[in-house]
């Protein structure tokens, strides 16, 4: 039985795969759910909430940027790291997120990227993802309540 280095390590952006690769995949999967339900064009706002260790070390490890890139339709195994900085700079300057890479929605970093000190009172177990910190992604179709959470 042979083992490749790719069996041992995850390839992706950031200093910590649990704080970048996992959250980027989770955001990409959330986007996939919206796409499968034909909801992307109806989304008016996205709110990201990071909890526990994802919040505590998220900025330094790039969790916030990884989630945004996942929402923009990027995957950790295919993204060119050189596009991350310019994409985030553009988002911050324009207060606009290109959901799925082409549906522009308002995104104000201070309002929509929320870092919470407390941990979620449970483990989030998703297909192929175990996040020990926690995160929540929600979308809004209009001025009413958020329609789904993940």
Contact map, one row per residue, 1 for C-alpha under 8 A:
111000000000000000000000000000000000000000000000000000000000000000000000000000000000000000000000000000000000000000000000000000000000000000000000000000
111100000000000000000000000000000000000000000000000000000000000000000000000000000000000000000000000000000000000000000000000000000000000000000000000000
111110110000000000000000000000000000000000000000000000000000000000000000000000000000000000000000000000000000000000000000000000000000000000000000000000
011111110000000000000000000000000000000000000000000000000000000000000000000000000000000000000000000000000000000000000000000000000000000000000000000000
001111111000000000000000000000000000000000000000000000000000000000000000000000000000000000000000000000000000000000000000000000000000000000000000000000
000111111110000000000000000000000000000000000000000000000000000000000000000000000000000000000000000000000000000000000000000000000000000000000000000000
001111111100000000000000000000000000000000000000000000000000000000000000000000000000000000000000000000000000000000000000000000000000000000000000000000
001111111100000000000000000000000000000000000000000000000000000000000000000000000000000000000000000000000000000000000000000000000000000000000000000000
000011111110000000000000000000000000000000000000000000000000000000000000000000000000000000000000000000000000000000000000000000000000000000000000000000
000001111111000010000000000000000000000000000000000000000000000000000000000000000000000000000000000000000000000000000000000000000000000000000000000000
000001001111100000000000000000000000000000000000000000000000000000000000000110000000000000000000000000000000000000000000000000000000000000000000000000
000000000111110010011000000000000000000000000000000000000000000000000000000110000000000000000000000000000000000000000000000000000000000000000000000000
000000000011111010011000000000000000000000000000000000000000000000000000000100001000000000000000000000000000000000000000000000000000000000000000000000
000000000001111110111000000000000000000000000000000000000000110000000000000000000000000000000000000000000000000000000000000000000000000000000000000000
000000000000111110010000000000000000000000000000000000000000100000000000000000000000000000000000000000000000000000000000000000000000000000000000000000
000000000000011111111000000000000000000000000000000000000000100000000000000000000000000000000000000000000000000000000000000000000000000000000000000000
000000000101111111111100000000000000000000000000000000000000000000000000000000000000000000000000000000000000000000000000000000000000000000000000000000
000000000000000111111110000000000000000000000000000000000000000000000000000000000000000000000000000000000000000000000000000000000010000000000000000000
000000000000010111111110000000000000000000000000000001000100111000000000000000000000000000000000000000000000000000000000000000000000000000000000000000
000000000001111111111111000000000000000000000000000000000000111001100000000000000000000000000000000000000000000000000000000000000000000000000000000000
000000000001110111111111100000000000000000000000000000000000000001000000000100000000000000000000000000000000000000000000000000000000000000000000000000
000000000000000011111111110000000000000000000000000000000000000000000000000000000000000000000000000000000000000000000000000000001010000000000000000000
000000000000000001111111111000000000000000000000000000000000001001100100000000000000000000000000000000000000000000000000000000000000001000000000000000
000000000000000000011111111100000000000000000000000000000000001001111110011100000000000000000000000000000000000000000000000000000000000000000000000000
000000000000000000001111111110000000000000000000000000000000000000000100001100000000000000000000000000000000000000000000000000000000000000000000000000
000000000000000000000111111111000000000000000000000000000000000000100100000000000000000000000000000000000000000000000000000000001000000000000000000000
000000000000000000000011111111100000000000000000000000000000000000110110000000000000000000000000000000000000000000000000000000000000000010000000000000
000000000000000000000001111111110000000000000000000000000000000000000111111000000000000000000000000000000000000000000000000000000000000000000000000000
000000000000000000000000111111111000000000000000000000000000000000000000000000000000000000000000000000000000000000000000000000000000000000000000000000
000000000000000000000000011111111100000000000000000000000000000000000010000000000000000000000000000000000000000000000000000000000000000010000000000001
000000000000000000000000001111111110000100000000000000000000000000000110100000000000000000000000001100000000000000000000000000000000000000000000000000
000000000000000000000000000111111111000000000000000000000000000000000000000000000000000000000000000000000000000000000000000000000000000000000000000000
000000000000000000000000000011111111100000000000000000000000000000000000000000000000000000000000000000000000000000000000000000000000000000000000000000
000000000000000000000000000001111111111100000000000000000000000000000000000000000000000000000000000000000000000000000000000000000000000000000000000000
000000000000000000000000000000111111111100000000000000000000000000000000000000000000000000000000000000000000000000000000000000000000000000000000000000
000000000000000000000000000000011111111000000000000000000000000000000000000000000000000000000000000000000000000000000000000000000000000000000000000000
000000000000000000000000000000001111111000000000000000000000000000000000000000000000000000000000000000000000000000000000000000000000000000000000000000
000000000000000000000000000000000111111110000000000000000000000000000000000000000000000000000000000000000000000000000000000000000000000000000000000000
000000000000000000000000000000000111111111100000000000000000000000000000000000000000000000000000000000000000000000000000000000000000000000000000000000
000000000000000000000000000000100110011111100000000000000000000000000000000000000000000000000000001100100000000000000000000000000000000000000000000000
000000000000000000000000000000000000011111100000000000000000000000000000000000000000000000000000000000100000000000000000000000000000000000000000000000
000000000000000000000000000000000000001111110000000000000000000000000000000000000000000000000000000000000000000000000000000000000000000000001000000000
000000000000000000000000000000000000001111111100000000000000000000000000000000000000000000000000000000001000000000000000000000000000000000111100000000
000000000000000000000000000000000000000001111100000000000000000000000000000000000000000000000000000000001100000000000000000000000000000000111100000000
000000000000000000000000000000000000000000111110000000000000000000000000000000000000000000000000000000001110000000000000000000000000000000111100000000
000000000000000000000000000000000000000000111111000000000000000000000000000000000000000000000000000000001010000100000000000000000000000011110000000000
000000000000000000000000000000000000000000001111100000000000000000000000000000000000000000000000000000000000001111000000000000000000000011100000000000
000000000000000000000000000000000000000000000111110000000000000000000000000000000000000000000000000000000000000111000000000000000000001111000000000000
000000000000000000000000000000000000000000000011111000000000000000000000000000000000000000000000000000000000000111110000000000000000001110000000000000
000000000000000000000000000000000000000000000001111101100100000000000000000000000000000000000000000000000000000011110000000000000000111100000000000000
000000000000000000000000000000000000000000000000111111110000000000000000000000000000000000000000000000000000000000111111000000000000111000000000000000
000000000000000000000000000000000000000000000000011111110000000000000000000000000000000000000000000000000000000000011111000000000000110000000000000000
000000000000000000000000000000000000000000000000001111111100000000000000000000000000000000000000000000000000000000000010000000000001110000000000000000
000000000000000000100000000000000000000000000000011111111100001000000000000000000000000000000000000000000000000000000000000000000000111000000000000000
000000000000000000000000000000000000000000000000011111111110000000000000000000000000000000000000000000000000000000111000000000000000100000000000000000
000000000000000000000000000000000000000000000000001111111110000000000000000000000000000000000000000000000000000000101000000000000000000000000000000000
000000000000000000000000000000000000000000000000000011111111101000000000000000000000000000000000000000000000000000000000000000000000000000000000000000
000000000000000000100000000000000000000000000000010011111111111100000000000000000000000000000000000000000000000000000000000000000000000000000000000000
000000000000000000000000000000000000000000000000000000111111111110000000000000000000000000000000000000000000000000000000000000000000000000000000000000
000000000000000000000000000000000000000000000000000000001111111000000000000000000000000000000000000000000000000000000000000000000000000000000000000000
000000000000011100110000000000000000000000000000000000001111111000000000000000000000000000000000000000000000000000000000000000000000000000000000000000
000000000000010000110000000000000000000000000000000000000111111111000000000000000000000000000000000000000000000000000000000000000000000000000000000000
000000000000000000110011000000000000000000000000000001001111111111100000000000000000000000000000000000000000000000000000000000000000000000000000000000
000000000000000000000000000000000000000000000000000000000110011111110000000000000000000000000000000000000000000010000000000000000000000000000000000000
000000000000000000000000000000000000000000000000000000000010011111111000000000000001000100000000000000000000000000000000000000000000000000000000000000
000000000000000000011011000000000000000000000000000000000000011111111100000000000000000000000000000000000000000000000000000000000000000000000000000000
000000000000000000010011011000000000000000000000000000000000001111111110000000000000000000000000000000000000000000000000000000000000000000000000000000
000000000000000000000001001000000000000000000000000000000000000111111111000000000000000100000000000000000000000000000000000000000000000000000000000000
000000000000000000000001000000000000000000000000000000000000000011111111111000000001000000000000000000000000000000000000000000000000000000000000000000
000000000000000000000011111100100000000000000000000000000000000001111111111100000000000000000000000000000000000000000000000000000000000000000000000000
000000000000000000000001001101100000000000000000000000000000000000111111110000000000000000000000011100000000000000000000000000000000000000000000000000
000000000000000000000000000100000000000000000000000000000000000000011111110000000000000000000000111111000000000000000000000000000000000000000000000000
000000000000000000000000000100100000000000000000000000000000000000001111111000000000000000000000001110000000000000000000000000000000000000000000000000
000000000000000000000001000100000000000000000000000000000000000000001111111101100000000000000000000000000000000000000000000000000000000000000000000000
000000000000000000000001100100000000000000000000000000000000000000001100111111100000000000000000000000000000000000000000000000000000000000000000000000
000000000011100000001001100000000000000000000000000000000000000000000100011111100000000000000000000000000000000000000000000000000000000000000000000000
000000000011000000000000000000000000000000000000000000000000000000000000001111100000000000000000000000000000000000000000000000000000000000000000000000
000000000000000000000000000000000000000000000000000000000000000000000000011111110000000000000000000000000000000000000000000000000000000000000000000000
000000000000000000000000000000000000000000000000000000000000000000000000011111111010000000000000000000000000000000000000000000000000000000000000000000
000000000000000000000000000000000000000000000000000000000000000000000000000001111111000000000000000000000000000000000000000000000000000000000000000000
000000000000100000000000000000000000000000000000000000000000000000000000000000111111000000000000000000000000000000000000000000000000000000000000000000
000000000000000000000000000000000000000000000000000000000000000000000000000000011111110000000000000000000000000000000000000000000000000000000000000000
000000000000000000000000000000000000000000000000000000000000000000000000000000111111111000000000000000000000000000000000000000000000000000000000000000
000000000000000000000000000000000000000000000000000000000000000010001000000000011111111100000000000000000000000000000000000000000000000000000000000000
000000000000000000000000000000000000000000000000000000000000000000000000000000000111111110000000000000000000000000000000000000000000000000000000000000
000000000000000000000000000000000000000000000000000000000000000000000000000000000111111111000000000000000000000000000000000000000000000000000000000000
000000000000000000000000000000000000000000000000000000000000000000000000000000000011111111100000000000000000000000000000000000000000000000000000000000
000000000000000000000000000000000000000000000000000000000000000010010000000000000001111111110000000000000000000000000000000000000000000000000000000000
000000000000000000000000000000000000000000000000000000000000000000000000000000000000111111111000000000000000000000000000000000000000000000000000000000
000000000000000000000000000000000000000000000000000000000000000000000000000000000000011111111100000000000000000000000000000000000000000000000000000000
000000000000000000000000000000000000000000000000000000000000000000000000000000000000001111111111100000000010000000000000000000000000000000000000000000
000000000000000000000000000000000000000000000000000000000000000000000000000000000000000111111111000000000001100000000000000000000000000000000000000000
000000000000000000000000000000000000000000000000000000000000000000000000000000000000000011111110000000000000000000000000000000000000000000000000000000
000000000000000000000000000000000000000000000000000000000000000000000000000000000000000001111111000000000000000000000000000000000000000000000000000000
000000000000000000000000000000000000000000000000000000000000000000000000000000000000000000111111100000000111100000000000000000000000000000000000000000
000000000000000000000000000000000000000000000000000000000000000000000000000000000000000000110111110000011111000000000000000000000000000000000000000000
000000000000000000000000000000000000000000000000000000000000000000000001000000000000000000100011111000111110000000000000000000000000000000000000000000
000000000000000000000000000000000000000000000000000000000000000000000011000000000000000000000001111111111000000000000000000000000000000000000000000000
000000000000000000000000000000100000000100000000000000000000000000000011100000000000000000000000111111111000000000000000000000000000000000000000000000
000000000000000000000000000000100000000100000000000000000000000000000011100000000000000000000000011111100000000000000000000000000000000000000000000000
000000000000000000000000000000000000000000000000000000000000000000000001100000000000000000000000011111100000000000000000000000000000000000000000000000
000000000000000000000000000000000000000000000000000000000000000000000001000000000000000000000000011111110000000000000000000000000000000000000000000000
000000000000000000000000000000000000000110000000000000000000000000000000000000000000000000000000111111111000000000000000000000000000000000000000000000
000000000000000000000000000000000000000000000000000000000000000000000000000000000000000000000001111001111100000000000000000000000000000000000000000000
000000000000000000000000000000000000000000111100000000000000000000000000000000000000000000000001111000111110000000000000000000000000000000000000000000
000000000000000000000000000000000000000000011000000000000000000000000000000000000000000000000011100000011111000000000000000000000000000000000000000000
000000000000000000000000000000000000000000001100000000000000000000000000000000000000000000100011100000001111101100000000000000000000000000000000000000
000000000000000000000000000000000000000000000000000000000000000000000000000000000000000000010011000000000111111110000000000000000000000000000000000000
000000000000000000000000000000000000000000000000000000000000000000000000000000000000000000010010000000000011111110000000000000000000000000000000000000
000000000000000000000000000000000000000000000000000000000000000000000000000000000000000000000000000000000001111111000000000000000000000000000000000000
000000000000000000000000000000000000000000000010000000000000000000000000000000000000000000000000000000000011111111000000000000000000000000000000000000
000000000000000000000000000000000000000000000111100000000000000000000000000000000000000000000000000000000011111111000000000000000000000000000000000000
000000000000000000000000000000000000000000000011110000000000000100000000000000000000000000000000000000000001111111100000000000000000000000000000000000
000000000000000000000000000000000000000000000011110000000000000000000000000000000000000000000000000000000000011111110000000000000000000000000000000000
000000000000000000000000000000000000000000000000111000110000000000000000000000000000000000000000000000000000000011111000000000000000000000000000000000
000000000000000000000000000000000000000000000000111100100000000000000000000000000000000000000000000000000000000001111110000000000000000000000000000000
000000000000000000000000000000000000000000000000001100110000000000000000000000000000000000000000000000000000000000111110000000000000000000000000000000
000000000000000000000000000000000000000000000000001100000000000000000000000000000000000000000000000000000000000000011111000000000000000000000000000000
000000000000000000000000000000000000000000000000001110000000000000000000000000000000000000000000000000000000000000011111100000000000110000000000000000
000000000000000000000000000000000000000000000000001100000000000000000000000000000000000000000000000000000000000000000111111000000000110000000000000000
000000000000000000000000000000000000000000000000000000000000000000000000000000000000000000000000000000000000000000000011111000000000000000000000000000
000000000000000000000000000000000000000000000000000000000000000000000000000000000000000000000000000000000000000000000001111100000000000000000000000000
000000000000000000000000000000000000000000000000000000000000000000000000000000000000000000000000000000000000000000000001111110000111110000000000000000
000000000000000000000000000000000000000000000000000000000000000000000000000000000000000000000000000000000000000000000000011111000111010000000000000000
000000000000000000000000000000000000000000000000000000000000000000000000000000000000000000000000000000000000000000000000001111101110000000000000000000
000000000000000000000000000000000000000000000000000000000000000000000000000000000000000000000000000000000000000000000000000111111100000000000000000000
000000000000000000000000000000000000000000000000000000000000000000000000000000000000000000000000000000000000000000000000000011111000000000000000000000
000000000000000000000000000000000000000000000000000000000000000000000000000000000000000000000000000000000000000000000000000001111100000000000000000000
000000000000000000000100010000000000000000000000000000000000000000000000000000000000000000000000000000000000000000000000000011111110000000000000000000
000000000000000000000000000000000000000000000000000000000000000000000000000000000000000000000000000000000000000000000000001111011111000000000000000000
000000000000000001000100000000000000000000000000000000000000000000000000000000000000000000000000000000000000000000000000001110001111110000000000000000
000000000000000000000000000000000000000000000000000010000000000000000000000000000000000000000000000000000000000000000000001100000111110000000000000000
000000000000000000000000000000000000000000000000011111100000000000000000000000000000000000000000000000000000000000000011001000000011111000000000000000
000000000000000000000000000000000000000000000000011111000000000000000000000000000000000000000000000000000000000000000011001100000011111100000000000000
000000000000000000000010000000000000000000000001111001000000000000000000000000000000000000000000000000000000000000000000000000000000111110000000000001
000000000000000000000000000000000000000000000001110000000000000000000000000000000000000000000000000000000000000000000000000000000000011111000000000011
000000000000000000000000001001000000000000000111100000000000000000000000000000000000000000000000000000000000000000000000000000000000001111100000000011
000000000000000000000000000000000000000000000111000000000000000000000000000000000000000000000000000000000000000000000000000000000000000111110000011111
000000000000000000000000000000000000000000111110000000000000000000000000000000000000000000000000000000000000000000000000000000000000000011111000011110
000000000000000000000000000000000000000000111100000000000000000000000000000000000000000000000000000000000000000000000000000000000000000001111111111100
000000000000000000000000000000000000000001111000000000000000000000000000000000000000000000000000000000000000000000000000000000000000000000111111011000
000000000000000000000000000000000000000000111000000000000000000000000000000000000000000000000000000000000000000000000000000000000000000000011111100000
000000000000000000000000000000000000000000000000000000000000000000000000000000000000000000000000000000000000000000000000000000000000000000011111100000
000000000000000000000000000000000000000000000000000000000000000000000000000000000000000000000000000000000000000000000000000000000000000000011111110000
000000000000000000000000000000000000000000000000000000000000000000000000000000000000000000000000000000000000000000000000000000000000000000010111111000
000000000000000000000000000000000000000000000000000000000000000000000000000000000000000000000000000000000000000000000000000000000000000001111001111110
000000000000000000000000000000000000000000000000000000000000000000000000000000000000000000000000000000000000000000000000000000000000000001111000111110
000000000000000000000000000000000000000000000000000000000000000000000000000000000000000000000000000000000000000000000000000000000000000001110000011111
000000000000000000000000000000000000000000000000000000000000000000000000000000000000000000000000000000000000000000000000000000000000000111100000011111
000000000000000000000000000001000000000000000000000000000000000000000000000000000000000000000000000000000000000000000000000000000000001111000000000111
